[in-house]
Amino acid sequence: MVDLTGKTILVTGAARGIGAATAQQAVAAGANVVIADVLDDEGRATAAQLGARARYQHLDVTSEPDWAEALAAAQREFATTVHGLVNNAGISTGELMANESLEHFKKVIEINLVGVFLGMKTFIPALKQAGGGSIVNVSSAAGLMGLALTGSYGASKWGVRGLSKVAAIENGTDRVRVNSVHPGMTYTPMTAQVGIQQGPGGYPNTPMGRVGEAAEIASAIVFLLSDAATYITGAELAVDGGWTAGPTVKYVMGQ
C-alpha cells in the first residue's frame, strides 16, 4: 500500500470527481489533505467525510492571492510544511473550434493552464524548503493526441504537459518532482452530464471497452505523490484504458 504518512498535500478541484477520490486515497494513506475548490458546500462536505486530517479551503486557481492563502492555510492548519500539490481543477469544452467564443477559449486556458502555473509558482519554493516534494498535474488524454471538439481544452492540456516537463527540469536537483497524469474518458459528475456510461461496453473506443473510474485515476496520482516514485519526474502517465495506444480495431483470427 502507498504510504503518505506525515505528508501534507493540497488537491485542487477536490470537492468531487477525481479530486475528491485523490483526497480520499491520500487520507487513507496517512496524509493530511487540503481540499481546495470553488464549490464551497461540496468541498466542506467532502472534507467532513474524510475526518480530522482533511480541511477545506476556498481556492480560485486563477487568483494568485488565493494561492498564497491556500499555501498559508495548509501550513497553518496542520502546523507543518507542505510536501505535495495536485493540480486537478479544470473545466471542459464541447465545441467545434469555429464555434467557440474567444471569451470561452480564454476562460478554459485561464483555469486549466494558468491555474497550474500559479499553483506551481506558489508551491515550488515551499517544497524546496521542505527538502523536496511532488507535484502532480492532471492533464488529459487530449494532451497526448488531437481530439475533435476540444480546441481550448486540448490546447490547455497540451500546455499542462509541457509546463510539467519544464518544471521537472528546473527543480529536479532540489528534489521537487513534477509529473503529469493523463486520464482518458472517466466517469465523474462532469462527464455524467453528457451521458457517459459506466461499465463494460460503455466506451468501445478504448481497448478496455469502458470508461475509467475516478478512483483508478486517483491511484496513479497518489502513487506519484509517494516515496515509491522518488526517481520519477518529467513523466507523463496515461491512465486511459489504452485509448492513446492507438485505434481500436476488432481483429478476428484467421481472417
Secondary structure, DSSP 8 states (H G I E B T S, - for coil): ----TT-EEEEETTTSHHHHHHHHHHHHTT-EEEEEES-HHHHHHHHHHH-TTEEEEE--TT-HHHHHHHHHHHHHHTTS---EEEE-------B-GGG--HHHHHHHHIIIIIHHHHHHHHHHHHHHHTT-EEEEEE--GGGTS--TTBHHHHHHHHHHHHHHHHHHHHHGGGTEEEEEEEE-SEESHHHHTTT---STTS-TTSTT-S-EEHHHHHHHHHHHHSGGGTT--S-EEEESTTGGG-------TT-
